[in-house]
Amino acid sequence: MTDNLPSTLVRKIRDRQTLLWVCQRYDLIPDTAPHDYDLPPTEAALIYRSGVNAEDHAIAARYWEAVWLEGAQSPVLTMIRQTAEKQVTEHRRPVVVLAGRADAEAQVSTQEFLPISVLPGLLDPQAVPDAQYGGIRKRLREQVARELATRLSNYPGRLIIVLGARDDNDLQTLAVRCCTSVAP
């Protein structure tokens, strides 16, 4: 993976200073357009991939300091959870899913846990209402997503790996919500 990368990026990967940002498009059924937060949960559930693939396995096997997901039902989250459960106890970093209003301010040690921010909320009826996709009004969900995205500022100087970006529009959430500049 690192053969053709500049040494500064290889160092970030080796030093475990990598963050993962998964664009919504990555989690959707191929050729499905990304959706806004006002799509009803029952309709949103129909456009997400239902299974995991080899790429999801490979992504979950890598070390991530923290993860951000733009999809409400991410196969990447499924694989990361499964991978974390299989890790040897002394090396295990349990997954902490951040998706609700109070979660944006949560202090999570990345030494002990893997924080995963799910910007649109979860398509999961077991989640608390404000952490569910469609559980709160669109404007409030956008505010929660913005606050979760700004958690990136807690990780200055890190390498951000972005999955699923096909064009500039796919990077809009990342650029607008938390960064001053984005390089393609």
C-alpha positions in Angstrom: 0.0 0.0 0.0 2.8 2.4 0.8 5.3 1.7 -2.0 4.5 4.8 -4.1 3.7 7.2 -1.4 5.9 10.1 -0.2 7.9 9.3 2.9 6.0 11.9 5.0 2.8 10.0 4.3 4.4 6.6 4.9 5.7 7.9 8.3 2.1 8.9 9.2 0.8 5.5 8.4 3.7 3.8 10.3 3.2 6.0 13.3 -0.5 5.3 13.4 -1.5 8.8 12.6 -4.2 8.1 10.1 -7.8 9.0 10.1 -10.5 7.5 7.9 -13.4 9.5 6.2 -15.9 7.4 4.3 -18.1 9.3 1.9 -21.7 8.3 1.7 -21.3 7.1 -1.9 -18.9 4.3 -0.7 -21.7 2.7 1.4 -24.4 3.0 -1.2 -25.5 0.4 -3.8 -23.4 1.2 -6.9 -24.7 4.0 -9.1 -27.0 5.3 -6.4 -26.8 9.0 -5.8 -26.0 10.3 -2.3 -29.0 11.4 -0.3 -29.8 14.3 2.0 -30.8 13.9 5.7 -34.5 14.4 4.8 -34.8 11.0 3.0 -37.2 8.9 5.1 -35.4 6.1 6.9 -37.4 3.3 5.2 -36.3 4.7 1.8 -32.7 5.3 2.9 -32.4 1.7 4.1 -33.1 0.5 0.5 -30.1 2.3 -1.1 -27.3 1.1 1.2 -25.2 -2.0 0.5 -26.4 -4.9 2.6 -23.2 -6.9 2.6 -19.5 -6.4 3.1 -16.9 -6.8 0.4 -13.2 -7.5 0.2 -12.4 -3.7 0.4 -14.4 -3.4 3.6 -12.4 -6.3 5.1 -9.1 -4.6 4.1 -10.2 -1.3 5.5 -11.3 -2.8 8.8 -8.0 -4.6 9.2 -5.9 -1.4 9.2 -5.3 0.8 12.2 -7.3 4.0 12.3 -6.9 6.6 15.0 -10.5 7.7 14.4 -13.2 7.2 11.7 -16.0 9.4 10.2 -18.8 7.9 8.2 -21.2 9.9 6.0 -23.5 6.8 5.5 -26.2 5.9 7.9 -25.8 2.1 7.3 -22.1 1.5 6.7 -20.7 -2.0 5.8 -17.4 -0.5 6.9 -18.8 0.0 10.5 -20.0 -3.6 10.4 -16.6 -4.9 9.5 -14.7 -2.7 11.9 -17.0 -3.9 14.8 -16.4 -7.5 13.8 -12.7 -7.0 13.5 -12.4 -5.3 16.9 -14.3 -8.1 18.5 -11.8 -10.7 17.2 -8.7 -8.8 18.4 -6.6 -10.2 21.2 -7.8 -8.7 24.5 -4.6 -6.7 25.3 -4.6 -5.1 21.9 -8.3 -4.6 21.5 -9.7 -1.1 21.0 -13.4 -1.3 21.5 -15.5 0.7 19.0 -17.3 3.8 20.3 -20.0 5.0 18.0 -20.6 8.7 18.2 -23.9 9.7 16.5 -26.0 11.7 19.0 -26.1 15.3 20.2 -24.0 14.7 23.3 -21.5 12.6 21.5 -19.9 15.5 19.7 -18.4 16.7 23.0 -17.4 13.2 24.2 -13.8 12.7 25.3 -12.7 9.4 23.8 -9.1 8.1 24.3 -7.9 6.8 21.0 -5.3 4.8 22.9 -8.1 2.7 24.4 -11.0 3.1 22.0 -11.7 3.6 18.3 -14.1 6.5 18.0 -16.4 6.3 14.9 -18.5 9.4 14.2 -21.6 8.6 12.1 -22.7 11.9 10.8 -26.3 11.2 9.6 -27.1 9.0 12.6 -27.6 5.2 12.5 -30.2 3.3 10.6 -30.6 1.2 13.7 -33.8 1.0 15.7 -31.8 0.0 18.8 -29.9 3.3 18.9 -31.1 6.1 21.1 -33.5 8.4 19.2 -31.1 11.3 18.6 -28.5 8.9 17.4 -30.8 7.3 14.8 -31.0 8.4 11.2 -34.4 10.2 10.9 -34.7 10.4 14.7 -34.4 14.2 14.8 -35.3 17.0 12.5 -33.1 17.6 9.5 -31.7 20.9 10.6 -30.8 19.5 14.0 -29.2 16.4 12.4 -27.1 18.8 10.2 -26.0 20.6 13.3 -25.0 17.3 15.0 -23.2 16.1 11.9 -21.3 19.4 11.7 -20.3 19.1 15.3 -19.2 15.5 14.9 -17.2 16.5 11.8 -15.4 19.2 13.6 -13.9 16.5 15.9 -11.3 16.4 13.1 -9.7 19.4 14.6 -8.7 17.2 17.6 -6.2 15.5 15.3 -3.9 18.1 13.8 -1.2 17.0 11.4 -2.8 13.6 10.7 -3.2 11.9 7.4 -6.9 11.6 6.3 -7.7 8.8 4.0 -11.0 9.5 2.1 -13.0 6.6 0.6 -15.8 6.9 -2.0 -15.1 10.4 -3.4 -15.9 10.4 -7.1 -16.0 14.2 -7.6 -15.8 17.5 -5.7 -19.4 17.2 -4.5 -18.5 14.0 -2.5 -15.8 16.0 -0.6 -18.2 18.9 0.2 -19.1 17.6 3.6 -15.5 17.2 4.6 -14.5 20.5 3.1 -17.4 22.7 4.4 -17.8 21.2 7.8 -14.3 21.0 9.1 -11.4 22.0 6.8 -10.1 25.2 5.3 -8.8 23.4 2.2 -9.1 20.1 0.6 -6.7 18.6 -1.9 -8.1 16.1 -4.4 
